[in-house]
């Protein structure tokens, strides 16, 4: 089975996991419900991990295929950072969803109500600080990898210019290693963010992230479809 076929099947399974997250009781009113949320989160993260494990093997076989990403829309590819989503996007999702939920409860709070619901609107000051610190570290890791990619591009260009094509295979392996590091950063960032959230907050975060991905993909496919009709 090729990676493109794997990607489609994996994405279908991801949609099923998202539906389970959406149908889970929130907030959890018992230890059993809380443990159920934990199980759903762990299954979701394991599914993401499986994707990067398969992608890692492909990165060392045909890294240019991953960078080209023929399964993605033109719009999706325009947003890619080293063959995938930018890790710091996770923090944008958390902060945006937290702000939306908090603003929705603002009227109740002003009227003296607005009891805590345990969702992302109830992020504590400690959680905000830890997320901010982690975002700074992640942004630096992104910059380091971007610099590695820039150096790789300069070296590869020089090799082609001076006809050192016989060494390009090694350079492709180096490029594959950079893509793998980017995927490792994506996965580790996801896990670290989840560790800072409660199960209820994590489910909100994962659903929001999945919805963002779906919206980007749907808009991109619709845009590509219109261009196909025009051309």
C-alpha positions in Angstrom: 0.0 0.0 0.0 1.4 3.4 -1.1 1.6 6.3 1.3 -1.1 8.2 -0.5 -3.5 5.4 0.0 -2.4 5.0 3.6 -3.0 8.7 4.2 -6.6 8.5 2.9 -7.4 5.5 5.1 -5.6 7.1 8.1 -7.6 10.3 7.6 -10.9 8.4 7.5 -10.0 6.7 10.8 -9.0 10.1 12.2 -12.5 11.4 11.4 -14.0 8.5 13.3 -11.8 9.3 16.3 -12.9 13.0 16.2 -16.6 11.9 16.2 -15.9 9.9 19.3 -14.3 12.9 21.0 -17.3 15.1 20.0 -19.8 12.6 21.5 -17.9 12.1 24.8 -19.6 13.7 27.8 -18.0 17.0 28.8 -17.5 18.0 31.5 -17.0 14.5 32.9 -19.1 14.0 36.0 -17.5 10.8 37.3 -14.1 9.1 37.4 -15.4 6.7 34.8 -16.2 9.5 32.3 -12.9 11.2 33.0 -11.1 7.9 32.3 -13.1 7.5 29.1 -11.8 10.9 28.0 -8.3 9.8 28.8 -8.7 6.7 26.7 -10.1 8.7 23.8 -7.2 11.1 24.0 -4.6 8.3 24.2 -6.2 6.6 21.1 -6.1 9.9 19.2 -2.4 10.5 20.0 -1.5 6.9 19.2 -3.2 7.4 15.8 -1.2 10.5 15.2 2.0 8.7 16.2 1.3 5.9 13.8 1.1 8.4 11.0 4.5 9.8 11.8 6.0 6.4 12.1 5.0 5.5 8.6 5.9 8.9 7.3 9.4 8.5 8.8 10.0 5.4 6.7 8.9 7.3 3.5 11.1 10.3 4.4 14.2 8.1 4.0 12.9 6.5 0.8 11.5 9.5 -1.2 11.5 12.7 0.8 10.7 14.8 -2.3 7.3 12.9 -2.5 6.5 14.0 1.1 7.5 17.6 0.3 5.4 17.6 -2.9 2.4 16.1 -0.9 0.2 15.2 -3.9 -2.6 14.2 -1.5 -3.0 17.8 -0.2 -4.7 20.7 -1.8 -2.8 23.7 -3.2 -3.9 25.8 -0.2 -2.8 23.1 2.3 0.7 22.9 0.7 1.0 26.7 0.8 0.7 26.4 4.6 3.2 23.6 5.0 6.4 23.9 7.0 8.9 21.2 6.2 6.3 18.8 4.9 3.6 19.4 7.6 1.9 21.8 10.0 4.0 24.3 12.0 4.2 23.1 15.6 3.5 26.5 17.1 0.1 26.3 15.4 -1.0 24.1 18.4 -0.6 27.1 20.7 -2.6 29.3 18.4 -5.5 26.8 18.5 -5.4 26.6 22.3 -5.4 30.4 22.8 -8.0 31.1 20.1 -10.4 28.4 21.4 -9.9 29.6 24.9 -10.7 33.2 24.0 -13.8 32.2 22.1 -15.2 30.1 24.9 -14.3 32.8 27.5 -16.0 35.5 25.5 -19.1 33.3 25.1 -19.4 33.2 28.9 -18.6 36.9 29.5 -22.2 37.9 29.9 -22.9 35.3 32.5 -19.7 36.3 34.4 -20.8 40.0 34.3 -24.2 39.0 35.7 -22.6 37.2 38.6 -22.9 33.7 37.2 -20.6 31.9 34.8 -19.6 28.9 36.9 -16.4 27.1 35.8 -17.1 24.5 33.2 -13.6 23.0 33.0 -13.1 23.7 29.3 -10.4 25.8 27.7 -12.1 28.9 29.0 -10.9 27.9 32.4 -7.2 27.8 31.8 -5.4 28.7 35.0 -2.6 31.3 35.2 -0.1 28.4 35.7 -1.4 26.8 32.6 -1.0 30.0 30.6 2.5 30.5 31.8 3.6 26.9 31.1 2.0 27.1 27.6 3.7 30.4 26.9 7.1 29.0 28.0 6.6 25.9 25.9 5.6 28.1 22.9 8.9 30.0 23.2 10.9 26.8 23.3 9.0 25.4 20.4 9.4 28.5 18.3 13.2 28.3 18.8 13.2 24.7 17.8 11.3 25.7 14.6 13.9 28.4 13.9 16.7 25.9 14.3 15.2 23.4 11.9 14.4 26.2 9.4 18.1 27.2 9.6 19.1 23.6 9.0 16.9 23.5 5.9 18.3 26.7 4.6 21.9 25.4 5.0 20.8 22.2 3.2 19.4 24.2 0.3 22.5 26.3 -0.1 24.8 23.2 -0.1 22.5 21.3 -2.5 22.5 24.3 -4.9 26.3 24.5 -4.8 26.6 20.8 -5.5 24.3 21.0 -8.5 26.0 24.1 -9.8 29.4 22.4 -9.7 28.2 19.0 -11.0 28.6 17.1 -7.7 25.4 15.2 -8.5 26.9 11.9 -7.3 26.7 13.2 -3.7 23.0 14.2 -4.0 21.8 10.8 -2.7 23.5 11.5 0.7 22.0 15.0 0.7 18.6 13.6 0.1 19.1 11.4 3.2 20.0 14.5 5.1 16.9 16.2 3.9 14.8 13.2 5.0 16.4 13.5 8.5 15.4 17.2 8.7 11.8 16.2 7.8 11.8 13.5 10.4 13.1 16.0 13.0 10.2 18.3 12.1 7.7 15.5 12.5 9.3 14.6 15.9 8.9 18.2 17.0 5.2 18.2 15.8 4.5 15.1 17.8 6.4 16.1 20.9 4.7 19.5 20.9 1.3 17.9 20.7 2.1 15.6 23.6 3.6 18.4 25.7 0.5 20.6 25.2 -1.8 17.8 26.2 0.2 17.2 29.4 -0.5 20.8 30.4 -4.3 20.4 29.9 -7.0 18.5 31.7 -8.7 15.6 29.8 -11.7 17.9 29.2 -9.5 20.7 27.9 -7.5 18.3 25.7 -10.7 17.0 24.0 -11.7 20.6 23.2 -8.2 21.3 21.9 -8.0 18.2 19.7 -11.5 18.8 18.3 -10.6 22.4 17.5 -7.4 21.4 15.8 -9.2 18.7 13.7 -11.8 21.2 12.7 -9.2 23.7 11.6 -7.5 21.0 9.5 -10.9 20.0 8.0 -11.8 23.6 7.1 -8.4 24.2 5.5 -8.7 21.0 3.5 -12.3 21.6 2.4 -11.5 25.2 1.3 -8.4 24.1 -0.5 -10.2 21.3 -2.4 -13.1 23.6 -3.3 -10.5 26.2 -4.6 -8.7 23.6 -6.7 -12.0 22.3 -8.1 -13.0 25.8 -9.3 -9.6 26.2 -10.9 -9.9 22.9 -12.7 -13.3 24.1 -14.2 -11.7 27.4 -15.3 -8.7 25.7 -16.8 
